[in-house]
């Protein structure tokens, strides 16, 4: 994969005012994490960037599903690229990330990142083969429609979005302990049908089985490892907890810890500990022009 920033000229990069193109080392040298107080979306990535990559690592089985949907694309735009999870190693990747902390937290050797937002992408029309957006569109807020249209503008092939089907959240056992979460996430995550409508063209929906030992620490990844929810560092990299009240969080964690000690959780859900995968809200939407 190219790491020379000049390679982006080949696929329609248009440097403009305020656009920064930097690799992870350069971001660290600029002191992005220390000097920025900007929040990206509804989650404070500036305070978790340093540990985010420790718990949010691409799971290879999920990655293979994303790769399949990217089809034969040689150039891929990663919007809301974060620390670089799921960026394919065998293609030219253009990573766009608005958060300085997340750019600085990308591993050494990762492709350079462009400091831009989905709503203003510095690329020519139809200049990139495919695009991906992994667990990010719920952070785009009022800019969702504009961002999706902008991604479609610059992408001539498939756009692959990994998101949550929030209607499936109520069936997840964690709701027993945090009953407000489905409603909270309904308010945050866009309806998948809305995403497909905005992007236009044809589309497919594919539920993503979550492996028992999933290495990407989003909430549902720990369906078989309930003790993980008691770890505050793991929770700090999951945006959902910022939207559950401190009182409800403490109540739910106390109840979960008690049920784990008493064996109540295992009596109800212990079969999940050995269940190879869980198919629930995690979904891939692939939109073709």
RACORHU-V940139 format. One record per run of one state. SS is the DSSP state (~ for helix, > for strand, _ for the rest). FROM is the first residue (numbers start at 0). LEN is the number of residues. Records with the same first field share a line. If there is no record, write none. Layout:
# RACORHU-V940139
SS->FROM-LEN + FROM-LEN
This chain:
# RACORHU-V940139
_->0-4 + 11-1 + 13-6 + 22-1 + 30-1 + 35-4 + 40-2 + 43-1 + 47-1 + 56-3 + 69-5 + 79-12 + 96-3 + 104-8 + 115-1 + 117-2 + 120-2 + 123-4 + 128-1 + 134-2 + 139-1 + 155-3 + 164-1 + 171-1 + 176-4 + 188-3 + 199-2 + 207-2 + 211-4 + 216-2 + 222-3 + 230-1 + 236-2 + 243-2 + 262-1 + 274-2 + 278-3 + 288-1
~->4-7 + 23-7 + 31-4 + 44-3 + 48-7 + 59-10 + 99-5 + 136-3 + 140-14 + 165-6 + 172-4 + 180-8 + 191-8 + 218-4 + 225-5 + 231-5 + 238-5 + 245-17 + 263-11
>->12-1 + 19-3 + 39-1 + 42-1 + 55-1 + 74-5 + 91-5 + 112-3 + 116-1 + 119-1 + 122-1 + 127-1 + 129-5 + 154-1 + 158-6 + 201-6 + 209-2 + 215-1 + 276-2 + 281-7
